[in-house]
Amino acid sequence: MYARIATFEGATDLDGAAAEAQRVGPPEGLKATEFYLFGDRAAGRTIFLVLFETEEDMHAGHALLNEMNPGDVGVGHRTSVQLVEVLGHMTV
């Protein structure tokens, strides 16, 4: 499993950003298995975690997501993106 982790700073409307992400959904052609949106209200930070089954899907998804601009939905501006392999996963 692989993950793309994008961090945004300067979020002004975390609830609006979450609602917009749910409304819009994933872009067409994205081969992701799961999405998570994390928020730190005090710091004005959001983190989007997208999981992929294969490394190839992650790189293709990264290219597709990099083309997107969240615009003015209160999510802030993207400050970093990491592409990583998931070395462990646990559901309890």
C-alpha positions as CSV (number, residue, x, y, z in Angstrom):
1,M,0.0,0.0,0.0
2,Y,1.2,3.5,-0.8
3,A,0.1,7.0,0.4
4,R,0.1,10.6,-0.8
5,I,0.1,13.1,2.1
6,A,-0.6,16.7,1.3
7,T,-0.4,19.4,3.9
8,F,-2.2,22.7,3.7
9,E,-1.6,25.8,5.9
10,G,-3.8,28.8,6.4
11,A,-7.1,27.0,6.5
12,T,-10.0,29.3,7.4
13,D,-13.0,27.0,7.1
14,L,-12.2,23.4,8.0
15,D,-15.9,22.4,8.0
16,G,-16.4,24.0,4.6
17,A,-13.4,22.3,3.2
18,A,-14.6,18.9,4.5
19,A,-18.0,19.4,3.1
20,E,-16.6,20.5,-0.3
21,A,-14.3,17.4,-0.4
22,Q,-17.3,15.2,0.2
23,R,-19.4,17.0,-2.4
24,V,-16.8,17.0,-5.1
25,G,-15.4,13.6,-4.4
26,P,-12.3,12.2,-6.1
27,P,-11.3,13.3,-9.6
28,E,-12.2,11.0,-12.4
29,G,-9.5,8.4,-13.1
30,L,-8.0,8.5,-9.6
31,K,-7.2,4.9,-8.6
32,A,-7.3,5.5,-4.8
33,T,-8.6,3.1,-2.2
34,E,-9.2,5.5,0.7
35,F,-9.2,9.2,1.5
36,Y,-8.8,10.9,4.9
37,L,-9.0,14.5,5.7
38,F,-7.4,15.7,9.0
39,G,-7.7,19.1,10.5
40,D,-5.9,21.1,13.2
41,R,-8.3,24.0,13.9
42,A,-5.9,25.8,16.2
43,A,-3.0,25.8,13.7
44,G,-5.2,26.3,10.6
45,R,-3.8,23.1,9.0
46,T,-5.3,20.4,6.9
47,I,-3.8,17.1,5.8
48,F,-5.2,15.0,3.0
49,L,-4.1,11.4,3.1
50,V,-4.9,9.3,0.0
51,L,-4.1,5.6,-0.1
52,F,-3.3,3.6,-3.2
53,E,-2.9,-0.1,-3.8
54,T,0.2,0.1,-6.0
55,E,3.2,2.5,-6.4
56,E,2.2,3.1,-10.0
57,D,-1.3,4.2,-8.9
58,M,0.2,6.5,-6.4
59,H,2.5,8.2,-8.9
60,A,-0.4,8.5,-11.4
61,G,-2.6,9.9,-8.7
62,H,0.0,12.3,-7.5
63,A,0.3,13.7,-11.1
64,L,-3.5,14.1,-11.3
65,L,-3.9,15.6,-7.8
66,N,-1.1,18.1,-8.4
67,E,-3.1,19.5,-11.3
68,M,-5.9,20.3,-9.0
69,N,-6.3,23.6,-7.2
70,P,-8.6,23.6,-4.1
71,G,-9.4,27.2,-4.8
72,D,-11.2,29.2,-2.2
73,V,-12.8,26.5,-0.1
74,G,-11.1,27.4,3.2
75,V,-8.5,24.6,3.0
76,G,-5.5,27.0,2.8
77,H,-2.5,26.7,0.5
78,R,-0.6,23.5,-0.1
79,T,2.8,23.6,1.6
80,S,4.1,20.0,1.1
81,V,3.4,16.7,-0.5
82,Q,4.9,13.4,0.5
83,L,4.7,10.1,-1.4
84,V,5.4,7.1,0.9
85,E,5.0,3.4,1.2
86,V,2.7,2.3,4.0
87,L,4.8,-0.1,6.1
88,G,2.1,-1.1,8.6
89,H,-1.6,-0.8,9.0
90,M,-3.8,-1.9,11.9
91,T,-7.5,-1.8,12.4
92,V,-8.6,-2.4,16.0
